[in-house]
Amino acid sequence: MEAFTIATTPLLHFGTGKISALPGIVKSFGSSILLVTGRQSFFSSEHGQNLLEQLNALSLTVHHYSVNHEPSPIVVDTAVLKFSPHAPDIVVAIGGGSVLDAGKAISAMLPLNESVKDYLEGFGAKKTHPGTKVPFLAVPTTSGTGSEATKNAVLSDVGTYGYKKSLRHNNFVPNIAIVDPALAIGCPPVVTATSGMDAFTQLLESYLSTAGNPITDALAYEGLTLISTSLIKAYQDGSNMDARTGMALSSYISGITLANAGLGLVHGFASSIGGFYNIPHGVICSTLMAASNKIAVRKLRQRGDPGRALMRYGRIGKIFAGLEGKSNEYYTDFLIWLMERWAVEMDIPALSMYGISSSDFEKIVNATDNKYNPVALDKDELIEVLSIAH
């Protein structure tokens, strides 16, 4: 067995009703809180109103900052400039992956009071962050990105010369995560679908990753088992608490596995496409998942050696098929077929719906990394993936 390292994980409060623990937890850090949320959804909910009342009852000073899309460096810098004079004792982010990433980056930049752009991986000044931060508490209201368990915050500046980069440090893992499946009850079906497919992608890519280890393998396998029994049910009936609980846990697990095993081609595409076009991250993953894996499996089979990756594809396909006695090839083909079927069943849009044309493919491919993919695809194969998903 090769040596490996596992990043720390948050102190986790998991289960229906766990949101009620938040006021007391926040109070233990001090009297001033910076609350980062989406523009409207949380505070318009019963949970949001109850939480505000409880925070006010504890005489906490609540500063509020809203995020309405995937965060850019400007979003983070604006928050740091506005709230650093107030010296909040803790940053609490309640929302989807974009909100959690924004809150995570804000907590990391408040002590420095500098532009986050200078600390992004592979970009700008490429400064090394010292790892200092204001304590950070993450509360997801969707099930997909797993940002409540990761050590990075993804920021983007969309445009012709755009980018999507991470602010990363082992210390940026949230101090505490409250994962309450009931918070996703009001999540629209389209968000349930795309965020759920993001979690599916992260777990499968972690399981297939060339940088995986026994712990990420075990966690990813369990997470994929939860996806197999929960995603479609949550999409079809958003009030199904068993399905919401399964998705909440699988999302959290996917955050742990991606932080420790790396990701594959789909997320490589998500990084490049997300920098050039204003397309939600979950949509990119949902659209490209079947095509990316189909071409990868084809290339693995062309080698003529079942190998580690094909055996793993079959192992996961067996979970989703729910059948015994079939061949590894059957289970692998079933898994690819299911990805295609779910994309249709959950009405996942094609890339062309967002203004991407075939003339853009080369630019996208040149900016795409697939280093942890189970098999390296060449330029023509990457373009083929985009053509299928287009």
C-alpha positions, 0 to 999 in steps of 0.5 A: 500500500502506498503512503497517503495523507488525509486532510482534516474534516469539520466538526460535523452536526448531521441530521434533521433539525440540526440547524437549531444548534447553530445559534448556540454554536455561534454564541460560543465564538463571540458576539459578532457574526458575519452571515453569508447567504443567497440573495433571497431563498434562505431568509424567505423560508421558515428556517431562515426566519426562525434562525434570525429570531434565535440569533437576535434573542442571544443579542448577537450582532449580525452582519449580513452579506448576500451572494447571488451567483458563483463568487468572483474575486470582486465579491470576496474583496467587497465583503472583506473591505466592508466587514473587516472594520467590524472584526466578526468573531465567526463567518457563517455561510448558509446556502448552496455551493456558491455561498459556501465558497464565498463564505470560506474565501471571506473568512480566509481573507478577513485577517489579511485584508488583501485581494483574494486574486493574489492568492489563487492557485496558478494565477496573478501574484501567486502568493502563498496564503499563511492559512489564517482565517476567521472561524468558519461555519458552513451550512449547505442548503443544497446537496452537491458541491460538498464545499462544507467539507473541502479545503478550497473555495472556487472563484471565477471571473467569467469572460473571454479571458476568464478563469475559474481558480481555487483559494486553497489551504488545509486550514480552510476546511470549515471549523464546523459543518451543520448538514440538516437535510430538511434545509433542502426541502424547498430546493427546486427540482432543477437544482436538486438534479444538477447539484446531485449530479455534481455529487455523483460526478465527484464521488465517481471521479474520486473512486476512479482517481489515480490519486485515491487511497483506501479511505477515499475509496471506501467513502466514495463507494458508500457515497455512490451507494447513497446516490443510487437510492436517493437522487432520482427520488429526491428529484421526483419528490423534494419532500422525501426526507429519506432521499434528502438525507441520502443526498445530504450525506453523499454530498458531504462525503463527496467533499471529503473524497474530492479534497483527498483524491482529486477529480477527473475530466468532468471537473477539468472541463468544469474549470475551463468552461466555467471561466469562459461561460456563465454556466452553473457548475452543476449543469456543466458536470451533469451535461458532460458526465456521460460523454466523458466516461463513455470516451474514457471507457472506450479508450480503456477497453481499446488497451485490451486490459481490464485493469483497475479502472474498468473493474471499478467502473463495473463495481459501481455499475453493479450498485446502480443496476441492482442485479447479480450475475452479470459481467463487468462489461455489462455493469460498466455499460449500464452505468454509462447508459444510466448517466445518459438516461438520468440526464434526459429524465432530469431535463439536463440542458445541452451545452449549446443552450448556453451559447457554446459553439463547436468553434469554442471547443479548441479553446476549452480543450486547451485550458482543460486538465484531466491529470487524475482521470483513470486514462488520459484523453488526447485533444481529439478525444476531448473535442469528441466529448464536447461534441457529444454533450453539445 
